[in-house]
């Protein structure tokens, strides 16, 4: 029997980019749809925003 690869490559539709920090989101994320029907993704709990505020 052949084993299936446990790590499958992510499809382009599955990859989410955080609108604040610009990094690829791994795991949980928050989605916001604007009035203009633009979909924005953020790190869960906006952790990147908290880190960004500390730097300033």
N, C-alpha and C positions, 0 to 999 in steps of 0.2 A: 504494500500500500504506500502511496505517496502522500506526504504531508503537504497540506496547503500552507502557503506562506502566511505567517502570522501578521506580518507587516505588509499591508497593501498600500500601493501608492495612492496619494490623495488626488482626487479629481479637481479640476479647476473650479468647479461649482462648490466643492466642499471647503475650500480654503477661504477663511475669513481674515480680513486685514482690519486692525483697529484704526478708527478714524482719528484718534488722538495721538497715539504714539507711532503708528505706522508699522507695527510689528505683526507677524502672523499670530493669530489667536489659536491657542491649543487648549481644548477643553471648553469650559462654559464661557458664554458670551451673552451680551445684551444687544438686542436689535431695536432700532428706532426707525420708524417710517415717518418722513416729514410730510408737510402739506403738498409738496411738489412730487410726492411718491418716490423720493430718493430713500434708499435703504442704507442705514449707517450701522456699523457694528462697533461695539466697545468691549473691552475686557470686563469680565464679570466683576461687579462692584466698583468699576472704574479705578482699579488698582494703579494703572499707569498715570492717571490724573493725580492721585495722591503722591506718587513718586515725583511727578513733574513739579508739583507745588513745593515739595521739600527742597528741590534744587534751587529755587529762586530765593 
